[in-house]
Amino acid sequence: MGRTKEDHVDRILAQWRRERPELDVEPMGIFGRLKRLTTHIGREVDAVLLKYGLSSSAFDVLATLRRSGFPYRLSPGELLGMTMVSSGTMTNRIDQLEKAGFVERLFNPEDRRSVLIALTEKGLATVEEAVGAHVANQQRLTCNLTAEDKADLDRLLRKFLSEFE
C-alpha cells in the first residue's frame, strides 16, 4: 500500500516536534484530523441539506422522527433522549420546525397534559427526499475508502467513542 500524502496536520506536528521535541504530539494529530474532518464533512452535509431548506440540526430532528417509524411522532423527552442537545435547544428547534410546517404538536392521547411532536405531510416528504440525498452524499464522501478501510475506521471510532459514552 502506498503512503498517504502529507497533510496540514503533519506540518503542524512537525513544527511542534521541532520546537518541543520532549512532547508526545501523536494524539494532537488524531484530534487535529478529527476536528478538520468534522469541519469539512459539516460543510458538505450542510450544502446538501440546504437544498431541502434544512439545517443539520433541523434534519436531525426530522430524521429522528422518521426513523422512529409510523406514525412518526415522539414526545419532546424522547426526542431529547435521541439527540445530544439541551431541552431549551430542543424546544427552539421544535418551534422553528413547527413554524416551517415540518412538524406539529399533538395532544398525547395517553396523557392529555403532554404533547407529541409529529411529522406533517410536508415534513415527511422533505425528510424522505433529504435522507436519500444525505446517504448518497455520505457514500460520495467516503468513496476514497475501501470496504476494509471503512470497517477498520468504524471499529476504531467505536472503540474510541466507547470511552466517552
VMD Tcl script that builds the backbone (N, CA, C; Angstrom):
set m [mol new atoms 495]
animate dup $m
set s [atomselect $m all]
$s set {name element resname resid chain x y z} {
  {N N MET 1 A 0.836 -1.197 0.000}
  {CA C MET 1 A 0.000 0.000 0.000}
  {C C MET 1 A 0.870 1.246 0.000}
  {N N GLY 2 A 0.461 2.233 -0.748}
  {CA C GLY 2 A 1.201 3.482 -0.817}
  {C C GLY 2 A 0.957 4.348 0.413}
  {N N ARG 3 A 1.930 5.127 0.744}
  {CA C ARG 3 A 1.811 6.048 1.873}
  {C C ARG 3 A 0.923 7.215 1.457}
  {N N THR 4 A 0.074 7.671 2.375}
  {CA C THR 4 A -0.768 8.824 2.071}
  {C C THR 4 A 0.093 10.078 2.095}
  {N N LYS 5 A -0.327 11.057 1.319}
  {CA C LYS 5 A 0.467 12.282 1.232}
  {C C LYS 5 A 0.377 13.073 2.542}
  {N N GLU 6 A 1.369 13.909 2.748}
  {CA C GLU 6 A 1.417 14.746 3.945}
  {C C GLU 6 A 0.246 15.718 3.935}
  {N N ASP 7 A -0.332 15.945 5.095}
  {CA C ASP 7 A -1.456 16.876 5.201}
  {C C ASP 7 A -1.098 18.046 6.116}
  {N N HIS 8 A -2.059 18.932 6.284}
  {CA C HIS 8 A -1.889 20.125 7.102}
  {C C HIS 8 A -1.475 19.766 8.535}
  {N N VAL 9 A -2.072 18.732 9.069}
  {CA C VAL 9 A -1.776 18.323 10.443}
  {C C VAL 9 A -0.336 17.828 10.558}
  {N N ASP 10 A 0.153 17.109 9.554}
  {CA C ASP 10 A 1.553 16.662 9.581}
  {C C ASP 10 A 2.501 17.850 9.723}
  {N N ARG 11 A 2.207 18.932 9.034}
  {CA C ARG 11 A 3.070 20.122 9.103}
  {C C ARG 11 A 3.034 20.746 10.507}
  {N N ILE 12 A 1.858 20.768 11.104}
  {CA C ILE 12 A 1.742 21.295 12.477}
  {C C ILE 12 A 2.526 20.418 13.450}
  {N N LEU 13 A 2.377 19.109 13.317}
  {CA C LEU 13 A 3.091 18.180 14.205}
  {C C LEU 13 A 4.599 18.322 14.038}
  {N N ALA 14 A 5.045 18.483 12.809}
  {CA C ALA 14 A 6.486 18.648 12.558}
  {C C ALA 14 A 7.009 19.907 13.260}
  {N N GLN 15 A 6.215 20.960 13.223}
  {CA C GLN 15 A 6.626 22.197 13.901}
  {C C GLN 15 A 6.729 21.976 15.410}
  {N N TRP 16 A 5.732 21.292 15.992}
  {CA C TRP 16 A 5.783 21.034 17.425}
  {C C TRP 16 A 6.945 20.113 17.785}
  {N N ARG 17 A 7.207 19.128 16.961}
  {CA C ARG 17 A 8.340 18.222 17.233}
  {C C ARG 17 A 9.666 18.971 17.173}
  {N N ARG 18 A 9.746 19.942 16.273}
  {CA C ARG 18 A 10.958 20.758 16.170}
  {C C ARG 18 A 11.082 21.674 17.395}
  {N N GLU 19 A 9.968 22.310 17.776}
  {CA C GLU 19 A 10.004 23.310 18.841}
  {C C GLU 19 A 9.962 22.714 20.244}
  {N N ARG 20 A 9.236 21.595 20.376}
  {CA C ARG 20 A 9.100 20.950 21.697}
  {C C ARG 20 A 9.282 19.440 21.559}
  {N N PRO 21 A 10.491 19.002 21.265}
  {CA C PRO 21 A 10.739 17.588 20.984}
  {C C PRO 21 A 10.412 16.655 22.162}
  {N N GLU 22 A 10.334 17.183 23.346}
  {CA C GLU 22 A 10.043 16.346 24.518}
  {C C GLU 22 A 8.559 15.976 24.618}
  {N N LEU 23 A 7.681 16.661 23.847}
  {CA C LEU 23 A 6.245 16.383 23.886}
  {C C LEU 23 A 5.865 15.262 22.922}
  {N N ASP 24 A 5.005 14.367 23.380}
  {CA C ASP 24 A 4.452 13.333 22.502}
  {C C ASP 24 A 3.191 13.920 21.883}
  {N N VAL 25 A 3.303 14.387 20.644}
  {CA C VAL 25 A 2.183 15.077 19.993}
  {C C VAL 25 A 1.345 14.152 19.107}
  {N N GLU 26 A 1.577 12.843 19.200}
  {CA C GLU 26 A 0.792 11.915 18.382}
  {C C GLU 26 A -0.716 12.099 18.572}
  {N N PRO 27 A -1.235 12.196 19.817}
  {CA C PRO 27 A -2.681 12.416 19.978}
  {C C PRO 27 A -3.147 13.729 19.351}
  {N N MET 28 A -2.274 14.742 19.312}
  {CA C MET 28 A -2.630 16.010 18.675}
  {C C MET 28 A -2.966 15.783 17.208}
  {N N GLY 29 A -2.264 14.873 16.575}
  {CA C GLY 29 A -2.538 14.545 15.186}
  {C C GLY 29 A -3.913 13.924 15.019}
  {N N ILE 30 A -4.254 13.019 15.908}
  {CA C ILE 30 A -5.572 12.371 15.856}
  {C C ILE 30 A -6.673 13.410 16.030}
  {N N PHE 31 A -6.549 14.223 17.080}
  {CA C PHE 31 A -7.587 15.221 17.349}
  {C C PHE 31 A -7.637 16.295 16.273}
  {N N GLY 32 A -6.489 16.697 15.776}
  {CA C GLY 32 A -6.452 17.691 14.709}
  {C C GLY 32 A -7.150 17.196 13.456}
  {N N ARG 33 A -6.892 15.939 13.110}
  {CA C ARG 33 A -7.543 15.373 11.918}
  {C C ARG 33 A -9.039 15.196 12.136}
  {N N LEU 34 A -9.428 14.751 13.321}
  {CA C LEU 34 A -10.862 14.617 13.602}
  {C C LEU 34 A -11.559 15.969 13.502}
  {N N LYS 35 A -10.933 16.999 14.050}
  {CA C LYS 35 A -11.535 18.331 14.002}
  {C C LYS 35 A -11.634 18.844 12.575}
  {N N ARG 36 A -10.568 18.684 11.814}
  {CA C ARG 36 A -10.581 19.153 10.424}
  {C C ARG 36 A -11.599 18.373 9.587}
  {N N LEU 37 A -11.676 17.053 9.812}
  {CA C LEU 37 A -12.670 16.244 9.107}
  {C C LEU 37 A -14.087 16.686 9.457}
  {N N THR 38 A -14.324 16.948 10.729}
  {CA C THR 38 A -15.642 17.400 11.165}
  {C C THR 38 A -16.031 18.688 10.453}
  {N N THR 39 A -15.093 19.594 10.323}
  {CA C THR 39 A -15.352 20.857 9.630}
  {C C THR 39 A -15.662 20.624 8.151}
  {N N HIS 40 A -14.812 19.853 7.489}
  {CA C HIS 40 A -15.027 19.581 6.062}
  {C C HIS 40 A -16.339 18.835 5.815}
  {N N ILE 41 A -16.570 17.800 6.596}
  {CA C ILE 41 A -17.788 16.999 6.428}
  {C C ILE 41 A -19.021 17.847 6.733}
  {N N GLY 42 A -18.945 18.657 7.780}
  {CA C GLY 42 A -20.072 19.531 8.131}
  {C C GLY 42 A -20.465 20.436 6.981}
  {N N ARG 43 A -19.478 21.016 6.318}
  {CA C ARG 43 A -19.765 21.891 5.164}
  {C C ARG 43 A -20.446 21.116 4.045}
  {N N GLU 44 A -19.953 19.924 3.769}
  {CA C GLU 44 A -20.506 19.100 2.694}
  {C C GLU 44 A -21.932 18.656 3.020}
  {N N VAL 45 A -22.169 18.266 4.259}
  {CA C VAL 45 A -23.503 17.838 4.687}
  {C C VAL 45 A -24.467 19.025 4.639}
  {N N ASP 46 A -24.038 20.155 5.172}
  {CA C ASP 46 A -24.889 21.352 5.183}
  {C C ASP 46 A -25.289 21.771 3.769}
  {N N ALA 47 A -24.352 21.671 2.828}
  {CA C ALA 47 A -24.644 22.080 1.449}
  {C C ALA 47 A -25.765 21.228 0.853}
  {N N VAL 48 A -25.772 19.939 1.139}
  {CA C VAL 48 A -26.825 19.064 0.622}
  {C C VAL 48 A -28.153 19.343 1.327}
  {N N LEU 49 A -28.132 19.454 2.641}
  {CA C LEU 49 A -29.377 19.660 3.396}
  {C C LEU 49 A -30.013 21.007 3.090}
  {N N LEU 50 A -29.198 21.996 2.812}
  {CA C LEU 50 A -29.712 23.323 2.492}
  {C C LEU 50 A -30.604 23.297 1.255}
  {N N LYS 51 A -30.342 22.372 0.341}
  {CA C LYS 51 A -31.177 22.229 -0.860}
  {C C LYS 51 A -32.619 21.862 -0.499}
  {N N TYR 52 A -32.806 21.334 0.702}
  {CA C TYR 52 A -34.140 20.949 1.173}
  {C C TYR 52 A -34.667 21.923 2.218}
  {N N GLY 53 A -33.972 23.049 2.372}
  {CA C GLY 53 A -34.377 24.068 3.328}
  {C C GLY 53 A -34.115 23.672 4.769}
  {N N LEU 54 A -33.140 22.788 4.978}
  {CA C LEU 54 A -32.867 22.271 6.317}
  {C C LEU 54 A -31.448 22.581 6.770}
  {N N SER 55 A -31.328 22.832 8.053}
  {CA C SER 55 A -30.022 22.883 8.694}
  {C C SER 55 A -29.730 21.464 9.199}
  {N N SER 56 A -28.512 21.224 9.613}
  {CA C SER 56 A -28.171 19.913 10.175}
  {C C SER 56 A -29.007 19.615 11.413}
  {N N SER 57 A -29.226 20.630 12.232}
  {CA C SER 57 A -29.996 20.412 13.466}
  {C C SER 57 A -31.468 20.136 13.165}
  {N N ALA 58 A -32.032 20.810 12.168}
  {CA C ALA 58 A -33.418 20.547 11.780}
  {C C ALA 58 A -33.536 19.142 11.199}
  {N N PHE 59 A -32.571 18.784 10.343}
  {CA C PHE 59 A -32.568 17.450 9.759}
  {C C PHE 59 A -32.486 16.379 10.846}
  {N N ASP 60 A -31.685 16.628 11.867}
  {CA C ASP 60 A -31.520 15.679 12.970}
  {C C ASP 60 A -32.872 15.363 13.616}
  {N N VAL 61 A -33.668 16.393 13.865}
  {CA C VAL 61 A -34.987 16.191 14.487}
  {C C VAL 61 A -35.919 15.448 13.532}
  {N N LEU 62 A -35.982 15.892 12.285}
  {CA C LEU 62 A -36.866 15.249 11.314}
  {C C LEU 62 A -36.469 13.791 11.085}
  {N N ALA 63 A -35.175 13.534 10.975}
  {CA C ALA 63 A -34.696 12.164 10.757}
  {C C ALA 63 A -34.976 11.288 11.971}
  {N N THR 64 A -34.874 11.855 13.166}
  {CA C THR 64 A -35.180 11.096 14.381}
  {C C THR 64 A -36.648 10.696 14.391}
  {N N LEU 65 A -37.522 11.629 14.026}
  {CA C LEU 65 A -38.949 11.309 13.941}
  {C C LEU 65 A -39.204 10.255 12.865}
  {N N ARG 66 A -38.570 10.398 11.714}
  {CA C ARG 66 A -38.788 9.465 10.599}
  {C C ARG 66 A -38.347 8.056 10.945}
  {N N ARG 67 A -37.167 7.927 11.560}
  {CA C ARG 67 A -36.661 6.580 11.856}
  {C C ARG 67 A -37.357 5.935 13.057}
  {N N SER 68 A -38.187 6.716 13.763}
  {CA C SER 68 A -38.956 6.136 14.870}
  {C C SER 68 A -40.068 5.237 14.342}
  {N N GLY 69 A -40.387 5.354 13.060}
  {CA C GLY 69 A -41.424 4.524 12.450}
  {C C GLY 69 A -42.786 5.184 12.537}
  {N N PHE 70 A -43.703 4.640 11.736}
  {CA C PHE 70 A -45.063 5.158 11.705}
  {C C PHE 70 A -45.655 5.087 13.105}
  {N N PRO 71 A -46.330 6.115 13.600}
  {CA C PRO 71 A -46.854 7.295 12.912}
  {C C PRO 71 A -45.937 8.522 12.968}
  {N N TYR 72 A -44.636 8.306 13.154}
  {CA C TYR 72 A -43.624 9.375 13.099}
  {C C TYR 72 A -43.889 10.468 14.122}
  {N N ARG 73 A -44.046 10.052 15.346}
  {CA C ARG 73 A -44.253 11.029 16.425}
  {C C ARG 73 A -43.575 10.544 17.694}
  {N N LEU 74 A -43.024 11.498 18.429}
  {CA C LEU 74 A -42.333 11.227 19.683}
  {C C LEU 74 A -42.624 12.343 20.662}
  {N N SER 75 A -42.472 12.048 21.934}
  {CA C SER 75 A -42.588 13.112 22.934}
  {C C SER 75 A -41.323 13.961 22.870}
  {N N PRO 76 A -41.409 15.194 23.334}
  {CA C PRO 76 A -40.196 16.021 23.376}
  {C C PRO 76 A -39.070 15.342 24.170}
  {N N GLY 77 A -39.425 14.647 25.244}
  {CA C GLY 77 A -38.420 13.931 26.041}
  {C C GLY 77 A -37.750 12.811 25.265}
  {N N GLU 78 A -38.536 12.087 24.469}
  {CA C GLU 78 A -37.958 11.029 23.641}
  {C C GLU 78 A -37.025 11.618 22.586}
  {N N LEU 79 A -37.440 12.720 21.978}
  {CA C LEU 79 A -36.577 13.401 21.004}
  {C C LEU 79 A -35.274 13.839 21.669}
  {N N LEU 80 A -35.399 14.380 22.855}
  {CA C LEU 80 A -34.240 14.856 23.602}
  {C C LEU 80 A -33.275 13.711 23.890}
  {N N GLY 81 A -33.831 12.551 24.265}
  {CA C GLY 81 A -33.007 11.396 24.581}
  {C C GLY 81 A -32.279 10.813 23.385}
  {N N MET 82 A -32.762 11.103 22.182}
  {CA C MET 82 A -32.151 10.555 20.966}
  {C C MET 82 A -31.199 11.536 20.299}
  {N N THR 83 A -31.036 12.710 20.890}
  {CA C THR 83 A -30.120 13.709 20.348}
  {C C THR 83 A -29.174 14.135 21.464}
  {N N MET 84 A -28.273 15.031 21.160}
  {CA C MET 84 A -27.304 15.473 22.157}
  {C C MET 84 A -27.419 16.980 22.377}
  {N N VAL 85 A -28.632 17.429 22.735}
  {CA C VAL 85 A -28.852 18.854 22.967}
  {C C VAL 85 A -29.613 19.058 24.270}
  {N N SER 86 A -29.631 20.291 24.752}
  {CA C SER 86 A -30.372 20.625 25.962}
  {C C SER 86 A -31.861 20.734 25.644}
  {N N SER 87 A -32.678 20.734 26.677}
  {CA C SER 87 A -34.125 20.820 26.448}
  {C C SER 87 A -34.508 22.169 25.851}
  {N N GLY 88 A -33.834 23.237 26.250}
  {CA C GLY 88 A -34.115 24.552 25.670}
  {C C GLY 88 A -33.796 24.597 24.187}
  {N N THR 89 A -32.691 23.981 23.824}
  {CA C THR 89 A -32.309 23.915 22.414}
  {C C THR 89 A -33.327 23.105 21.632}
  {N N MET 90 A -33.766 21.984 22.202}
  {CA C MET 90 A -34.753 21.145 21.518}
  {C C MET 90 A -36.066 21.893 21.346}
  {N N THR 91 A -36.510 22.611 22.372}
  {CA C THR 91 A -37.747 23.394 22.273}
  {C C THR 91 A -37.642 24.404 21.137}
  {N N ASN 92 A -36.500 25.075 21.045}
  {CA C ASN 92 A -36.283 26.052 19.976}
  {C C ASN 92 A -36.324 25.383 18.601}
  {N N ARG 93 A -35.695 24.229 18.480}
  {CA C ARG 93 A -35.702 23.512 17.195}
  {C C ARG 93 A -37.136 23.117 16.811}
  {N N ILE 94 A -37.879 22.610 17.778}
  {CA C ILE 94 A -39.261 22.204 17.505}
  {C C ILE 94 A -40.081 23.416 17.089}
  {N N ASP 95 A -39.904 24.536 17.787}
  {CA C ASP 95 A -40.630 25.768 17.439}
  {C C ASP 95 A -40.343 26.174 15.996}
  {N N GLN 96 A -39.064 26.158 15.603}
  {CA C GLN 96 A -38.686 26.552 14.247}
  {C C GLN 96 A -39.245 25.588 13.196}
  {N N LEU 97 A -39.191 24.295 13.497}
  {CA C LEU 97 A -39.723 23.298 12.566}
  {C C LEU 97 A -41.240 23.398 12.444}
  {N N GLU 98 A -41.895 23.756 13.543}
  {CA C GLU 98 A -43.350 23.928 13.508}
  {C C GLU 98 A -43.708 25.149 12.658}
  {N N LYS 99 A -42.973 26.244 12.841}
  {CA C LYS 99 A -43.214 27.445 12.035}
  {C C LYS 99 A -43.027 27.172 10.545}
  {N N ALA 100 A -42.071 26.295 10.214}
  {CA C ALA 100 A -41.796 25.965 8.813}
  {C C ALA 100 A -42.784 24.935 8.261}
  {N N GLY 101 A -43.636 24.392 9.130}
  {CA C GLY 101 A -44.637 23.425 8.681}
  {C C GLY 101 A -44.138 21.991 8.570}
  {N N PHE 102 A -42.985 21.698 9.157}
  {CA C PHE 102 A -42.423 20.351 9.087}
  {C C PHE 102 A -42.936 19.428 10.192}
  {N N VAL 103 A -43.277 20.005 11.343}
  {CA C VAL 103 A -43.799 19.210 12.463}
  {C C VAL 103 A -45.005 19.918 13.052}
  {N N GLU 104 A -45.764 19.158 13.823}
  {CA C GLU 104 A -46.876 19.743 14.562}
  {C C GLU 104 A -46.899 19.137 15.957}
  {N N ARG 105 A -47.422 19.916 16.886}
  {CA C ARG 105 A -47.604 19.431 18.252}
  {C C ARG 105 A -49.015 18.860 18.353}
  {N N LEU 106 A -49.101 17.644 18.853}
  {CA C LEU 106 A -50.389 16.981 19.034}
  {C C LEU 106 A -50.561 16.632 20.500}
  {N N PHE 107 A -51.812 16.681 20.979}
  {CA C PHE 107 A -52.047 16.195 22.334}
  {C C PHE 107 A -51.753 14.708 22.370}
  {N N ASN 108 A -51.103 14.275 23.428}
  {CA C ASN 108 A -50.797 12.862 23.611}
  {C C ASN 108 A -52.091 12.147 23.999}
  {N N PRO 109 A -52.572 11.189 23.197}
  {CA C PRO 109 A -53.839 10.521 23.521}
  {C C PRO 109 A -53.773 9.732 24.825}
  {N N GLU 110 A -52.567 9.384 25.264}
  {CA C GLU 110 A -52.412 8.629 26.509}
  {C C GLU 110 A -52.299 9.540 27.727}
  {N N ASP 111 A -52.018 10.817 27.505}
  {CA C ASP 111 A -51.870 11.778 28.599}
  {C C ASP 111 A -52.112 13.175 28.034}
  {N N ARG 112 A -53.326 13.672 28.183}
  {CA C ARG 112 A -53.720 14.947 27.573}
  {C C ARG 112 A -52.912 16.137 28.096}
  {N N ARG 113 A -52.146 15.956 29.171}
  {CA C ARG 113 A -51.331 17.053 29.698}
  {C C ARG 113 A -50.026 17.199 28.929}
  {N N SER 114 A -49.693 16.199 28.110}
  {CA C SER 114 A -48.432 16.262 27.370}
  {C C SER 114 A -48.699 16.270 25.869}
  {N N VAL 115 A -47.652 16.588 25.130}
  {CA C VAL 115 A -47.783 16.664 23.673}
  {C C VAL 115 A -46.835 15.671 23.010}
  {N N LEU 116 A -47.118 15.395 21.769}
  {CA C LEU 116 A -46.234 14.621 20.914}
  {C C LEU 116 A -45.822 15.514 19.755}
  {N N ILE 117 A -44.611 15.321 19.281}
  {CA C ILE 117 A -44.133 16.051 18.115}
  {C C ILE 117 A -44.253 15.089 16.938}
  {N N ALA 118 A -44.994 15.499 15.917}
  {CA C ALA 118 A -45.266 14.624 14.778}
  {C C ALA 118 A -44.837 15.278 13.481}
  {N N LEU 119 A -44.345 14.454 12.569}
  {CA C LEU 119 A -44.055 14.948 11.220}
  {C C LEU 119 A -45.360 15.297 10.524}
  {N N THR 120 A -45.379 16.407 9.837}
  {CA C THR 120 A -46.510 16.749 8.976}
  {C C THR 120 A -46.262 16.054 7.629}
  {N N GLU 121 A -47.240 16.139 6.737}
  {CA C GLU 121 A -47.031 15.578 5.397}
  {C C GLU 121 A -45.832 16.253 4.734}
  {N N LYS 122 A -45.747 17.580 4.875}
  {CA C LYS 122 A -44.617 18.320 4.311}
  {C C LYS 122 A -43.299 17.853 4.933}
  {N N GLY 123 A -43.300 17.658 6.251}
  {CA C GLY 123 A -42.089 17.214 6.943}
  {C C GLY 123 A -41.659 15.827 6.505}
  {N N LEU 124 A -42.630 14.923 6.366}
  {CA C LEU 124 A -42.320 13.567 5.927}
  {C C LEU 124 A -41.771 13.567 4.501}
  {N N ALA 125 A -42.420 14.290 3.616}
  {CA C ALA 125 A -41.956 14.348 2.221}
  {C C ALA 125 A -40.548 14.939 2.147}
  {N N THR 126 A -40.304 15.974 2.924}
  {CA C THR 126 A -38.997 16.631 2.905}
  {C C THR 126 A -37.916 15.714 3.447}
  {N N VAL 127 A -38.168 15.079 4.576}
  {CA C VAL 127 A -37.142 14.220 5.166}
  {C C VAL 127 A -36.913 12.977 4.310}
  {N N GLU 128 A -37.935 12.478 3.650}
  {CA C GLU 128 A -37.760 11.325 2.763}
  {C C GLU 128 A -36.773 11.665 1.646}
  {N N GLU 129 A -36.941 12.825 1.029}
  {CA C GLU 129 A -36.021 13.242 -0.033}
  {C C GLU 129 A -34.643 13.563 0.526}
  {N N ALA 130 A -34.623 14.291 1.632}
  {CA C ALA 130 A -33.352 14.732 2.207}
  {C C ALA 130 A -32.505 13.557 2.686}
  {N N VAL 131 A -33.124 12.558 3.286}
  {CA C VAL 131 A -32.332 11.436 3.797}
  {C C VAL 131 A -31.719 10.639 2.651}
  {N N GLY 132 A -32.430 10.524 1.543}
  {CA C GLY 132 A -31.848 9.856 0.378}
  {C C GLY 132 A -30.633 10.605 -0.134}
  {N N ALA 133 A -30.751 11.919 -0.243}
  {CA C ALA 133 A -29.628 12.745 -0.697}
  {C C ALA 133 A -28.486 12.725 0.320}
  {N N HIS 134 A -28.828 12.711 1.601}
  {CA C HIS 134 A -27.833 12.684 2.676}
  {C C HIS 134 A -27.011 11.394 2.618}
  {N N VAL 135 A -27.684 10.264 2.449}
  {CA C VAL 135 A -26.981 8.983 2.374}
  {C C VAL 135 A -26.106 8.927 1.118}
  {N N ALA 136 A -26.621 9.408 -0.004}
  {CA C ALA 136 A -25.819 9.445 -1.234}
  {C C ALA 136 A -24.583 10.327 -1.034}
  {N N ASN 137 A -24.751 11.431 -0.339}
  {CA C ASN 137 A -23.627 12.322 -0.046}
  {C C ASN 137 A -22.604 11.625 0.850}
  {N N GLN 138 A -23.076 10.892 1.858}
  {CA C GLN 138 A -22.155 10.157 2.731}
  {C C GLN 138 A -21.379 9.111 1.933}
  {N N GLN 139 A -22.056 8.458 0.988}
  {CA C GLN 139 A -21.367 7.491 0.133}
  {C C GLN 139 A -20.283 8.200 -0.685}
  {N N ARG 140 A -20.628 9.352 -1.218}
  {CA C ARG 140 A -19.666 10.131 -2.011}
  {C C ARG 140 A -18.466 10.540 -1.154}
  {N N LEU 141 A -18.738 10.976 0.077}
  {CA C LEU 141 A -17.676 11.463 0.952}
  {C C LEU 141 A -16.728 10.359 1.414}
  {N N THR 142 A -17.186 9.118 1.365}
  {CA C THR 142 A -16.331 8.005 1.802}
  {C C THR 142 A -15.861 7.135 0.637}
  {N N CYS 143 A -16.050 7.601 -0.587}
  {CA C CYS 143 A -15.736 6.772 -1.758}
  {C C CYS 143 A -14.244 6.482 -1.913}
  {N N ASN 144 A -13.387 7.282 -1.304}
  {CA C ASN 144 A -11.955 7.000 -1.434}
  {C C ASN 144 A -11.473 5.959 -0.423}
  {N N LEU 145 A -12.381 5.440 0.394}
  {CA C LEU 145 A -12.048 4.387 1.355}
  {C C LEU 145 A -12.556 3.052 0.829}
  {N N THR 146 A -11.743 2.018 0.990}
  {CA C THR 146 A -12.192 0.677 0.614}
  {C C THR 146 A -13.178 0.173 1.657}
  {N N ALA 147 A -13.856 -0.918 1.360}
  {CA C ALA 147 A -14.775 -1.528 2.330}
  {C C ALA 147 A -14.013 -1.884 3.605}
  {N N GLU 148 A -12.792 -2.393 3.443}
  {CA C GLU 148 A -11.970 -2.733 4.604}
  {C C GLU 148 A -11.591 -1.477 5.396}
  {N N ASP 149 A -11.231 -0.401 4.687}
  {CA C ASP 149 A -10.914 0.867 5.356}
  {C C ASP 149 A -12.098 1.338 6.196}
  {N N LYS 150 A -13.286 1.288 5.592}
  {CA C LYS 150 A -14.488 1.749 6.294}
  {C C LYS 150 A -14.745 0.909 7.537}
  {N N ALA 151 A -14.600 -0.396 7.416}
  {CA C ALA 151 A -14.814 -1.284 8.572}
  {C C ALA 151 A -13.783 -1.011 9.660}
  {N N ASP 152 A -12.523 -0.820 9.263}
  {CA C ASP 152 A -11.466 -0.520 10.240}
  {C C ASP 152 A -11.718 0.813 10.926}
  {N N LEU 153 A -12.047 1.827 10.143}
  {CA C LEU 153 A -12.300 3.153 10.707}
  {C C LEU 153 A -13.495 3.111 11.650}
  {N N ASP 154 A -14.553 2.443 11.237}
  {CA C ASP 154 A -15.745 2.326 12.077}
  {C C ASP 154 A -15.416 1.629 13.399}
  {N N ARG 155 A -14.648 0.546 13.326}
  {CA C ARG 155 A -14.262 -0.190 14.536}
  {C C ARG 155 A -13.429 0.684 15.468}
  {N N LEU 156 A -12.473 1.395 14.921}
  {CA C LEU 156 A -11.608 2.244 15.744}
  {C C LEU 156 A -12.386 3.413 16.363}
  {N N LEU 157 A -13.248 4.030 15.567}
  {CA C LEU 157 A -14.045 5.140 16.099}
  {C C LEU 157 A -15.006 4.655 17.183}
  {N N ARG 158 A -15.605 3.484 16.990}
  {CA C ARG 158 A -16.498 2.918 18.004}
  {C C ARG 158 A -15.735 2.676 19.307}
  {N N LYS 159 A -14.529 2.112 19.189}
  {CA C LYS 159 A -13.691 1.852 20.364}
  {C C LYS 159 A -13.344 3.154 21.087}
  {N N PHE 160 A -12.966 4.167 20.313}
  {CA C PHE 160 A -12.605 5.467 20.881}
  {C C PHE 160 A -13.817 6.116 21.551}
  {N N LEU 161 A -14.951 6.119 20.849}
  {CA C LEU 161 A -16.167 6.727 21.366}
  {C C LEU 161 A -16.669 6.051 22.638}
  {N N SER 162 A -16.468 4.741 22.733}
  {CA C SER 162 A -16.968 3.995 23.908}
  {C C SER 162 A -16.365 4.502 25.216}
  {N N GLU 163 A -15.187 5.095 25.150}
  {CA C GLU 163 A -14.560 5.647 26.360}
  {C C GLU 163 A -15.326 6.865 26.884}
  {N N PHE 164 A -16.061 7.527 26.022}
  {CA C PHE 164 A -16.780 8.731 26.401}
  {C C PHE 164 A -18.253 8.454 26.689}
  {N N GLU 165 A -18.776 7.398 26.110}
  {CA C GLU 165 A -20.198 7.100 26.263}
  {C C GLU 165 A -20.403 5.849 27.078}
}
mol reanalyze $m
mol bondsrecalc $m
mol representation Tube
mol addrep $m
